[in-house]
Amino acid sequence: MKNYIIIAIICIVFTACSNNKKTEDIPAETTSETTVELTDAQLKKSEIQTGKIEQRSISSLLKVNGKIEVPPQNMVSVSVPMGGYLKSTKLLAGMHISKGEVIATIEDQQYIQLQQDYLMAKAHFTSIEAEYFRQKELNQSKAGSDKVYQAAQTEYISQKVLIKSLEEKLKLIGINPDNLNENNISRSVNIHSTIDGFVSQVKQNIGKYVTPTDVLFELVNPSDIHLQLTVFEKDLYKISIGQQIFAYNNTQPDKKYRCEIILIGKDVSPERTVQVQCHFEQYDKSLIPGMYMNAEVEVATNTAFVIPNDGLVRFEGKQYVYIETEDKKYKMQEVTTQNNENGFTQITFADSTDMKNKIFVLKGAYTLLMKMKNTAEEE
């Protein structure tokens, strides 16, 4: 009887242990690192929308960069043809200037000498001209010698050449010979702006002597600024003259400037790039020469699978979408993104996943990502 009791106790203990082991082996309901499951309440609060993705016509974009340049014909280096001392100027870099505006005053004694030479040459010309015509009449009537007439003619022509050359020198420094007389000789001349635009650089200070080769100011006419893009040799076949592009800078990426390709360079750099010149359709004062710009060139239109941007998430440097595998259960799938247009992004899968028959999360993908990350942290 005692043996039966012992055997019974052993059986009870064994059974209890077996039951405990079975309890430990039953796994808790968990989700994998790429799968997330929602409750009915969570789904209702998430505003997640699902559906099949569609094929759309989407433009293929070539993204390039460059900077704003000013054509040589729109840049003016101001210098003084005869040199002199910079007497005055009010210019500062960035200042707006108007065509014809006085931008500096130059002073030097050579201006006095030039005006003196001109007025004296004109005064001498009166008597030389009278003598020439007198000798001409005498020669025609055979009352004067040919030698005297020829000498008078030579002096007459020489004096006319001298006066003409002095007139041109005066015009060169901005003095009108017709208005010059003995009462308005000046030791200084004014320098006038030849364009409407702004001051790019001020290179000399007041009181400095400048030579004809010295540049006083750099002026820019911004009405015809260009965008100079750098395009790789391998992408040249995608662009052509007349093609439309949209440029933007990093500070205001949403503000796009429409441009047109007007010239494609014929020289390939050692880095295998070519310079492409583009013209802004409308000038904007915020566009400053030297400013770096990004640009998008629409090069082709093709049909591809696209997903709304709200259905796309970026995680650990990669792009993902969520596919509904079961009711309220979603699996994260890595994709490759390409073109983006009008709130849709072109996607392709790394594997040969059949996209037509899958149910995708079209809105609220980041909600699932946050839920997945929170679940991983709790575990």
GULORO-535727 format. One record per residue: residue in three letters; x, y, z of N, C-alpha, C in turn. Coordinates in pm, whole numbers, plus 50000, padded with zeros to 5 digits. Example, Ala and Ser with C-alpha at 12.3 -4.5 7.8 and 13.67 -1.06 7.14 Angstrom:
BEGIN
ALA513194943150780512304955050780513204967050780SER512854977550708513674989450714512905000350787
END
This chain:
BEGIN
MET500824988050000500005000050000500855012550000LYS501915011850078502855023050087503475025949952ASN503825015349878504425017049745503455023849650TYR502145020549659501145026849571501055041849596ILE501155045249726501075059449762502245066949704ILE503445061349711504665067849658504555069649508ILE504075059049440503945059649293502955070549255ALA501865071749332500835081849302501385095849317ILE502195097749424502795111149447503725114649333ILE504525105149286505465107449176504715111349049CYS503615104849022502815107848902502255121948907ILE501785125849028501205139249043502265149849018VAL503465147749076504565157449058504975158248912PHE505105147148845505485146648703504475153948616THR503165151648649502115158148571502165173248588ALA502405177448712502475191948740503635198048666CYS504775191348664505955196648592505695197648443SER505015187348389504705187348246503815199048212ASN502825201848298501935213048271502665226248274ASN503625227648370504405240148377505245241948253LYS505835231348203506685232048084505885236147963LYS504645230947950503805234547837503445249347841THR503195254247964502855268347980503995277147936GLU505235273247968506395281147931506655280847782ASP506285270447713506585269047570505605276947482ILE504465281447536503495288747454504015302747432PRO504365306747310504945319947286503895330947297ALA504345343047342503465354747344503315360047204GLU502205366547175501955372047041502865383947017THR503785383146924504765393746896504745397046748THR505425408046715505585412146575507055412346542SER507385409746417508775409946374509245424346361GLU510535426046330511125439446319510535447346204THR509945440546104509405447545988507895446645978THR507255441446081505805439746078505185446546199VAL504045452646177503325459146287501855455646276GLU501245453446394499835449846398499105459846487LEU497945464346441497185474246514495915468146570THR495465473646681494155469846735493085477846662ASP491835474246686490735481646623490765496346665ALA491055498846791491085512546842492235520546780GLN493405514046769494555520846710494315523946562LEU493705514646491493415516746350492445528246330LYS491465529146419490475539746406491095553446429LYS492025554446523492675567146554493745571046452SER494295561446380495465563946294495145570946162GLU493915570146116493505575645987494305569645871ILE494705557245887495455550245782494515546845667GLN494995549145547494235545745426495045535845344THR494375525845293495045515545213494405514545076GLY495105508144986494595506144851495705501544758LYS495355499244635496345495144536497015507544477ILE498295506144447498985517344384498675517144235GLU498835528544172498475529744031499675533643946GLN499515531643818500525536043722500125549743668ARG501105558743667500865572243617501995576543525SER501675586443444502715592743362503465602443453ILE504735600443465505545608843553506815613043479SER507205625443501508365630943430509655626543496SER510615623443412511945620143461512765633143466LEU513375635843581514095648343600515595646143606LEU516315655143541517775655443553518105666743649LYS518735663443760519065673443861520535677543845VAL520745690543831522085696043812522225708443901ASN523415714043904523615726343981524545735643906GLY524635747743953525475757743889525405770743966LYS525695781743901525615794643968525235805643869ILE524775816743925524335828043844525555835843795GLU525595838243665526695845643604526135857543527VAL527015867343505526645879143425527415878343294PRO526725879243178527425879143049528415890843042PRO529535889042972530535899742962529965913042915GLN528985912642826528415925042773527565932342877ASN527285925942991526515932343097527365936243217MET528685935043203529605939143307530455950743256VAL530655960943339531415972743301532525975143402SER533755975543352534905979443435535185994243407VAL535006002643507535146017043490536606021143514SER537176027743416538536033043428538556047143369VAL539696053943383539836067743334540836067743219PRO540416072143100541286071442982542626078742997MET542646089543075543876097343090544436097143232GLY543826089643321544326089043457544046101743535GLY544466101843661544286113543746544026109443890TYR543766119443974543486116944115541986115544136LEU541596105244211540176103244242539776113444347LYS539036123544303538676134644391537486131144479SER536466124644422535276121444502534486110044440THR533806102644526532856092244485532026088444605LYS530776084744581529886080444689529486065844675LEU530106059044582529696045244554530106035644664LEU529206025944687529466014744776529016002044703ALA529655990944734529275978344672527815975244702GLY527045971844599525635968844613524715980544585MET525295992444571524476004444549523906004544407HIS522636008744395522016009844264522476022644195ILE522676021644064523096033143984522216034143860SER522106046343807521326048743687522236053043573LYS521826050043452522606053943336522726069243328GLY523966074243310524206088543303524526094943436GLU524356087643543524616093043677526106095343699VAL526466106443766527866109043799528276099743913ILE529286091543890529696081943991531056085144052ALA531806094443989533106098244045533596110943976THR534516117744040535166129543984536676127543989ILE537326129743874538776128143862539396141943839GLU540536144343901541206157443893542666155643853ASP543126164343759544536163943721544856175943632GLN546116180443638546506192143559546526189343410GLN546626176843370546656173843227545316177243160TYR544226177343238542946181243182542946196143147ILE543596203843232543736218243205544556220343078GLN545636212743065546516214042949545786210142821LEU544996199642827544266195142709543266205842663GLN542536211542757541566221942720542276234342665GLN543416237742724544206249042675544686246642533ASP545196234642507545696231442373544586232442270TYR543406227942307542286228242213541876242642180LEU541726250942282541296264742260542346272642182MET543606270042209544666277042136544726272341992ALA544506259541970544506254141834543366260341753LYS542216261941814541086268241745541366282941715ALA542006289441810542336303741788543306305341673HIS544316296841664545296297441555544656293741423PHE543656285141429543046280341306542376291641228THR541856301441299541166312541231542106319841135SER543306323241181544276330241095544856321040989ILE545066308141025545616298540929544616296240816GLU543336295440852542306293340752542206305340658ALA542276317240714542206329440631543396330240536GLU544586326840583545776327240499545686316740388TYR545156305040421545026294440322544136298940207PHE542946304340237542036308540130542606320440051ARG543376329140120544016340240048545036335139948GLN545876325639990546876320039900546236311939789LYS545116306039817544416298239716543916307339604GLU543356318839639542876328439539544026334139456LEU545136337339525546306342539452546856332239356ASN546876319739399547426309239313546536306939192GLN545226307539214544306305539101544396316939000SER544726328839050544876340438957546316342138907LYS547146332438941548556332638900549336344438961ALA548806349539072549506360839135550396356139250GLY550276343839288551106338439395551806325639352SER552876322239422553656310339384552986297639435ASP553266286739366552706273739408553296269339542LYS554556272739565555226268439687554576274639811VAL554266287239805553636294039919552226288539941TYR551516286139832550156280639843550176266839906GLN551096258439863551196244939917551536245040066ALA552406254340105552766255440247551546259440330ALA550766269040277549556273440347548526262240355GLN548446254540247547496243340245547886232640347THR549176229540354549656219540451549386223940594GLU549656236340624549426241340759547936241340792TYR547116244440695545656244540713545146230540747ILE545576220640670545136206840691545666201640826SER546916204540855547526200040980546786205541101GLN546396218341092545686224441204544296218441221LYS543636214941110542326208341119542446194641185VAL543506187241149543746174041210544006175441359LEU544816185441395545126187641537543856190741615ILE543026199441562541786203141632540866191041646LYS540756183141540539886171341545540376161341649SER541666159041654542216149541752542016154541894LEU542186167441917541956173142050540476172442089GLU539606174141992538166172642018537836158542067GLU538416148742000538156134742038538696131642177LYS539856137342211540396135242345539486141442451LEU538966153142420538036159542513536776151142532LYS536236145742422535056137242431535346124642511LEU536576119842498536976107642568536896109242719ILE537156121342768537096123642913535796130542955GLY534856131342861533536136342895533346151342885ILE534216158342812534066172742792533566175342651ASN532496182942640531936186342509532706198142450PRO533426196242339534226207142280533376219142240ASP532146216842199531296227842155530946237442269ASN530996232542391530636240842506531866246642576LEU533046243342527534276247742594534696261442544ASN535016270142639535576283342605536566287542713GLU537156299042696538206303342789537676306142929ASN536356306542947535796309743078535376297443160ASN535396285743099534936273943174535946262443172ILE537216265543164538266255143174538216249143314SER538236235943320538126228943448539316219643469ARG539706218043594540806208943628540306194843660SER538996192943661538426179743694537406175643590VAL537166162743583536166157243492535286147443569ASN534046145943527533116136643590533086123443515ILE532966112743591532796099443533531336095643546HIS530716091843434529276088543432529066073543414SER528006068543474527646054543456527076052443316THR527466041743253526976038743118525816028843119ILE525426024043239524356014043248523436016843366ASP522276010543362521416009443481521755996243548GLY522025996643677522385984343746522835987043887PHE523845979543929524365981544064525885980244065VAL526475984844173527925984544189528325970944243SER529185964144170529675951144215530905952644306GLN531845961344266533055963344345533505977944337VAL534055982944446534735995944450536205992944477LYS537075996444381538455991844390539466002744426GLN539056015444426539996026344457539406035344564ASN540296042044637539856051344740540146065744698ILE539446075044761539596089244730541026093844758GLY541556101844664542906107144679543966099044609LYS543626087144565544616078744499544756082644353TYR545996082144304546236084844162546016071844085VAL545176072743984544866060943904545366063043761THR545836052443703546306052743565545206047743473PRO545366049243342544336044243249544086029343260THR545046021743314544846007143324544206003043457ASP544076012343549543466009143679541946009143669VAL541325999243731539865998543736539376005143864LEU538466014843849537896021643966536726013944025PHE535806009743938534596002743983534245991543886GLU533525981843940532905971343858531405973143867LEU530755975443753529315977443748528655965643678VAL527435962543719526725951143662525315955343622ASN524945951743500523565953243453522875939643469PRO522005938043570521445924843600520245921043514SER519885929243418518675926543340518795914043254ASP519995909243233520175897543146521135887543209ILE520975885143339521835875443405521525861443356HIS522515852843359522375839043312522605829343427LEU522045817543410522335806443501523275796943427GLN524465795243481525445786343420525445773043495LEU524985762643427524865749343488526035740443448THR526365731443538527405721643511526735708143487VAL526855702943365526195690543327527255680143290PHE527105668143344528055657543313527925653143167GLU529045649243113529105645242972528085634242941LYS527895625043034526985613743010525515618043001ASP525195630043050523815634843049523535644842937LEU524525647842855524345658142752523255654542651TYR523115641842623522125637842523520695640442570LYS520515642842699519185644942754518705659342740ILE519605668442708519215682642704519375688242564SER518705699442539518785706042409518465720842424ILE518885728842327518605743142329517105745642320GLY516605754642402515175757542407514435749842514GLN515105740342577514475732242681514225740542807GLN513085738042873512725745342994513335738643116ILE513795746743210514295741543336513715749943450PHE513795744543571513345751743690514505752243789ALA514885764343826516015766243916515515770644054TYR516285767244156515955771144293517225770844377ASN517195777944490518355777544579517995770244708ASN519005767444789518795759444909518015766945017THR518065780145015517375787845118515875788545092GLN515475788144964514045788444928513785777744821PRO513845765044860513695754344760512325753844694ASP511315759644759509975759344702509755770344599LYS510645780244594510505791144498511295787644373LYS510575784944264511195780344141511275791744039TYR512395792243968512605802243864512665795143729ARG511795799143637511765792843506512895798343419CYS513615789443355514725793243266514625785343136GLU515415789943039515475783142909516935781142871ILE517255769242825518625766442780518865773842649ILE519905782242647520195790142527521525786342462LEU522375779342537523685775842481524255763842555ILE524775754442479525425742642536526895743042495GLY527775743142593529205744342568529755733242480LYS530865736042417531515726342328532845721442385ASP533115724942510534375721042572534095712342694VAL534715700542698534535691242810535715692842905SER535415695243031536455697443131537115684243170PRO538235684943242538885672443289537965664143378GLU536975670643442536025663343526534875657643445ARG534965658543312533965653443217532635660743233THR532695673843247531495682043256531495692743147VAL530315697943117530155708443016529315719643076GLN529665732043041528915743543090527715746242999VAL526555748043060525315750542987524745764043034GLN524485772942938523995786242970522465786642958CYS521835792343061520375793443064519965807843091HIS518855811843032518355825543047517115825543137PHE517105834143239515925835543324514815842443246GLU513625836743250512515842643177512075855843240GLN512255857143370511875869443439512915872743544TYR513425885143540514455889243635513855891243773ASP514585886543874514185888144014515355894444089LYS515065905044165516135912244235516845903644338SER516215892844381516855884144479517935875344418LEU517985874944284519005867044215520275875444203ILE521335870744266522575878344273523675870644201PRO524455877344116525575870644049526495863644149GLY526855851244115527695843344203526915833944293MET525585835644299524745827344385524655813044328TYR524845803144415524745789244372523275785044362MET522965777444259521585773344233521525758544199ASN520395752544229520075739044183519065740244070ALA519005730143987518065730743875517565716743841GLU516335716443792515715703943747515335705343601VAL515765695843523515475695743380514545683943351GLU513375686943297512435676243262512895670043131VAL513385657643137514015651643020513155640942952ALA512195635043024511375624642961510135622343046THR509115616242984507895612543055507635597743031ASN507465590043140507205575843125506115571643223THR505595559643204504545554243290505185545043393ALA504865547143521505485539443627504535538343746PHE504835529043836504075527843959504455539244053VAL503435545744107503685556844198502865554844324ILE503325560844432502625560344559502555574444616PRO501455578044683501415591444745502565593144843ASN503055605144855504195607644944503885604045088ASP502595604545129502225600845265502335585845289GLY502505578145183502655563745198504105559145197LEU505015568645201506445565745191507125570445320VAL508025562145374508765566045495510265563945472ARG511035572045541512495570745536512955565845673PHE513705554945674514155548945799515565543645782GLU516475548745867517875544445867518505545845728GLY518185557045663518815560145535518205553245415LYS517105545745434516475538745322514995542545313GLN514385539645198512985542945174512135530245185TYR510975531545251510115519945272508655523545246VAL507865513145214506415514045211505875502945300TYR504585503545331503935493045410502905485945324ILE502955472545331502015464145257501135456845359GLU499835457045335498895450245424498935435345393THR499375427445492499475412845474498235405645525GLU497665410945633496425405745688495615417645739ASP494425414645789493605425445843494305431845963LYS494575444745954495225452946059496685449046080LYS497275441945985498675437945997499435442545874TYR500585449045895501315455545787502805452145794LYS503365449945676504775446545668505535457645595MET506675461445651507495471845590508335465845477GLN508335472545362509025467445243509935478545187GLU511195475245168512145484945113511865487144964VAL511965499744921511745503244781512845512844736THR512945514144605513835524044545512965535244487THR513255547444526512465558744476513195565544362GLN512415571244271513005578344158512395592244146ASN511535594244054511015607744030509845610944122ASN509725623844153508645628744239507915639844166GLU506585638744161505815648744087504405649444142ASN503965661744173502585664344216502145655644333GLY503025653644431502665646244551502775631144538PHE503285626144426503465611744406504935608744376THR505395597144421506785593144401506825579744329GLN507685579044229507855566444155508655556744242ILE508165544144250508845534044333509065521144253THR510115514144290510375500644239510905492344355PHE510665479344349511125470344454512455464144415ALA513245461244518514535454844493514355440844438ASP513285433944483513005420544431511915421444323SER511415410244283510425410044175509005409744231THR508775417644335507445418144397506395422944296ASP505275415644294504175419544205503395430944272MET503545443044220502945454644285501465456144253LYS501015450144144499635452244100498615447144200ASN498885435544260497895428944344498115431344494LYS499065439544532499325442244672498465453844722ILE498155453344851497425464344916498445472444994PHE498585484944958499585493645018498935503445115VAL499725507945210499305519145294499575531945215LEU498525539145181498645551145098498735563945181LYS498285562845307498345574445395498555569545538GLY499425576445612499665572845752500805563145772ALA501715562345675502825552845687503705556045807TYR503875568745838504735572345952504105568246085THR502775567446090502115562446211502535548146239LEU502575540046134503005526146148504475525246187LEU505295533946130506715533946164506915537146312MET506205547146362506315550846503505835539446593LYS504735532846555504215521546633505235510246635MET505855507646522506845496946513508065499946600LYS508515512446599509685516446678509365515946827ASN508155520346865507775520047006507665505747058THR507125496846974506995482847011508365476647031ALA509315479946942510675474646953511355479547080GLU511095492147120511705497547241511125490947366GLU509815488047364509185481647479509705467547500GLU510005460647389510535446947399511965447147449
END
